[in-house]
Amino acid sequence: MSVELRVVEDPAATCAELLVDVAAAGGQIVLAGGSTPRAAYERAASAGTPWSRATVWFGDERCVPPDDDRSNYAMAKATLLDPLGAAGPAVKRIRGELGPSAAAAEYEEELRAAETPRLDLLLLGLGPDGHTASLFPDQEALAERSKLVVGVEQPGREPLVSRVTLTLPALASARRIVFLVTGAEKANAVAAAFGPGAKPEPHVPASLLPPLTDAITVLLDAPAAGAVRPES
């Protein structure tokens, strides 16, 4: 396994470039939710590159309607998909409104039925508690090794609404895995998951991913890198 820690002046701009390159090649992209990727999606949408050959998936979703403010899809739609308009990608939305079990089963089937099941670019975030996607510390979902998607009845942080998430095997199957992490409140989680001496352990879910894959890139701003000494 290999983890590359990259401190960049503008992580959103670097992330947007990666997204645009894969989209232009017609790749399969997994989007992250939360607030951190917003700027990256906005920049990617404004680049002028058609995404019409690409396919967009989601790493996780809250069990809310697609127009709910808490929906990862709603955020991506507002910042990336709507601005792209007719040049936008095919979109494989997690229908969280079905509930965790039904939505997970449906998305599992959709992933397995995809003509190109190998994901080209997986974008992930990192919480201050070390969670990624909707894989939270010490939860049962971390032990799943056969399913690609599971429901999470009780998430480990706010908002306390049930969720659907890709599992560790699904995340590890991607050709390229990129974490986008900003802010000093994430510094300790970065060190625990990816820093020198970091060990895989369920209390830091993101730390479980490096042993399952060949390479991970972590895009950081300076505050997020405060507890490690990454390559610049």
C-alpha positions in Angstrom: 0.0 0.0 0.0 1.1 3.6 -0.6 -0.4 6.8 0.8 0.7 10.1 -0.8 0.1 13.1 1.4 0.0 16.3 -0.7 -0.2 19.7 0.8 -1.5 22.2 -1.9 -2.4 25.8 -1.7 -5.8 25.2 -3.1 -7.0 21.6 -2.6 -10.4 22.3 -4.3 -8.7 23.5 -7.5 -6.4 20.4 -7.6 -9.4 18.1 -6.9 -11.4 19.8 -9.7 -8.6 19.2 -12.2 -8.7 15.5 -11.3 -12.4 15.3 -11.7 -12.4 17.1 -15.0 -9.6 14.8 -16.4 -11.5 11.6 -15.5 -14.8 13.0 -16.7 -13.3 14.0 -20.1 -12.1 10.5 -20.5 -15.6 9.1 -19.9 -14.7 7.6 -16.5 -16.7 6.4 -13.6 -16.6 8.8 -10.8 -17.7 8.4 -7.2 -18.6 11.8 -5.5 -18.2 12.6 -1.8 -20.8 14.5 0.2 -20.4 17.0 3.0 -19.3 20.6 2.7 -15.7 20.2 1.8 -16.1 19.2 -1.9 -18.5 22.1 -2.8 -15.8 24.4 -4.1 -14.2 21.5 -6.1 -17.5 20.7 -7.7 -18.2 24.4 -8.6 -14.7 24.7 -10.2 -15.1 21.5 -12.1 -18.5 22.6 -13.5 -17.0 25.9 -14.6 -14.1 24.4 -16.4 -16.1 24.1 -19.7 -15.3 20.4 -20.1 -18.3 18.2 -21.2 -19.1 15.3 -18.7 -21.5 13.6 -21.1 -19.4 10.5 -21.5 -18.9 10.1 -17.7 -20.9 8.3 -15.1 -21.3 9.7 -11.5 -21.9 7.5 -8.5 -22.1 8.4 -4.8 -20.1 7.1 -1.9 -22.9 7.5 0.6 -26.2 9.2 1.1 -28.6 10.2 3.9 -32.0 8.6 4.0 -33.8 11.8 3.0 -35.6 13.0 -0.2 -33.3 14.1 -3.0 -34.3 17.8 -2.6 -33.6 17.8 1.2 -30.8 20.1 2.3 -29.1 17.2 4.0 -28.9 15.1 0.8 -25.4 14.6 -0.8 -27.1 14.3 -4.1 -28.8 17.7 -3.6 -25.5 19.3 -2.9 -23.9 17.7 -6.0 -26.8 18.7 -8.1 -26.7 22.3 -7.1 -22.9 22.7 -7.4 -22.0 20.4 -10.3 -24.8 18.6 -12.1 -27.2 21.5 -12.7 -24.4 23.9 -13.8 -23.2 21.3 -16.3 -26.6 21.1 -17.8 -26.9 19.1 -21.1 -23.1 18.4 -20.9 -23.6 16.5 -17.6 -22.9 12.9 -16.9 -25.1 9.9 -16.4 -26.1 10.0 -12.7 -26.5 6.9 -10.5 -28.2 8.3 -7.4 -28.6 6.4 -4.1 -32.4 6.6 -3.4 -32.0 7.2 0.3 -35.7 8.0 0.6 -36.4 4.3 0.3 -34.8 3.7 3.7 -31.4 2.2 4.5 -32.0 -1.4 3.7 -34.0 -1.0 0.5 -31.8 1.8 -0.8 -28.7 -0.2 -0.1 -30.0 -3.3 -1.8 -31.1 -1.3 -4.9 -27.7 0.4 -5.2 -25.8 -2.8 -4.7 -27.7 -4.3 -7.6 -27.1 -1.3 -9.7 -23.3 -1.3 -9.0 -23.1 -5.0 -9.8 -25.1 -4.6 -13.0 -22.9 -1.8 -14.3 -21.2 -2.5 -17.6 -18.0 -1.0 -16.2 -18.1 -1.9 -12.5 -14.6 -0.7 -11.8 -14.6 2.8 -10.5 -12.0 5.1 -12.1 -11.9 7.9 -9.4 -13.2 7.7 -5.9 -13.5 11.0 -4.0 -13.7 10.8 -0.2 -13.8 13.1 2.7 -12.5 12.6 6.3 -14.3 13.6 9.4 -12.7 14.8 12.6 -13.6 11.4 14.1 -11.8 9.6 11.3 -15.0 8.5 9.5 -15.2 8.4 5.7 -18.2 8.0 3.5 -20.8 6.8 6.1 -18.4 4.4 7.8 -18.2 5.5 11.4 -15.9 4.5 14.3 -16.4 1.0 15.7 -19.6 0.2 13.8 -20.6 -3.1 12.3 -20.4 -1.9 8.7 -16.6 -1.8 9.0 -16.5 -5.6 9.1 -18.5 -6.1 5.9 -16.5 -7.9 3.2 -19.0 -9.4 0.8 -21.5 -6.6 0.2 -20.7 -3.4 -1.8 -23.4 -1.3 -0.1 -25.0 -1.3 3.3 -27.5 0.6 5.3 -26.4 2.5 8.4 -29.3 2.7 10.9 -27.5 4.9 13.5 -24.7 7.1 12.2 -22.0 8.2 14.5 -22.4 11.9 14.1 -24.8 14.7 13.3 -27.2 14.8 11.5 -28.5 11.7 13.2 -30.4 10.3 10.2 -30.0 6.8 8.8 -27.7 6.5 5.8 -26.5 4.3 3.0 -22.8 3.8 2.3 -20.4 1.9 0.1 -18.4 -0.6 2.0 -14.7 -0.9 2.4 -14.4 -3.5 -0.4 -16.3 -1.3 -2.7 -14.2 1.8 -1.9 -11.0 -0.2 -2.3 -12.0 -1.4 -5.8 -11.5 2.0 -7.3 -8.6 2.6 -9.6 -7.7 5.9 -8.0 -8.7 7.0 -4.5 -8.4 10.6 -3.5 -9.2 12.1 -0.1 -10.0 15.8 0.0 -9.3 17.2 3.5 -9.2 20.8 4.7 -9.2 22.5 8.1 -7.3 22.3 11.3 -10.1 20.3 13.0 -9.2 17.4 10.7 -5.4 17.4 11.5 -5.5 14.7 14.2 -7.7 12.4 12.0 -5.3 12.8 9.1 -2.4 11.7 11.3 -4.3 8.8 12.8 -5.5 7.5 9.4 -2.5 8.3 7.2 0.4 9.6 9.1 3.7 7.9 9.9 3.1 4.9 12.2 -0.7 4.9 11.5 -2.2 1.5 12.0 -5.5 0.2 10.7 -8.0 0.1 13.5 -11.8 0.4 13.7 -11.8 3.5 15.8 -10.4 5.4 12.8 -12.4 4.0 9.9 -10.3 5.7 7.2 -7.2 3.9 8.5 -8.8 0.6 7.4 -8.7 1.5 3.7 -4.9 1.8 2.9 -4.2 -1.9 3.5 -7.0 -2.9 1.0 -5.7 -0.9 -1.9 -2.4 -0.1 -3.8 -2.4 3.7 -3.5 -4.2 6.6 -1.9 -3.7 10.3 -2.5 -4.7 12.7 0.3 -5.1 16.4 -0.8 -4.6 18.7 2.2 -4.4 22.3 3.0 -1.8 23.4 5.5 -4.0 23.4 8.6 -5.2 19.8 7.8 -1.6 18.7 7.5 -0.6 20.2 10.9 0.0 16.9 12.6 2.0 15.2 9.9 5.0 16.0 7.7 3.7 15.2 4.2 5.4 15.6 0.9 4.8 18.9 -0.7 
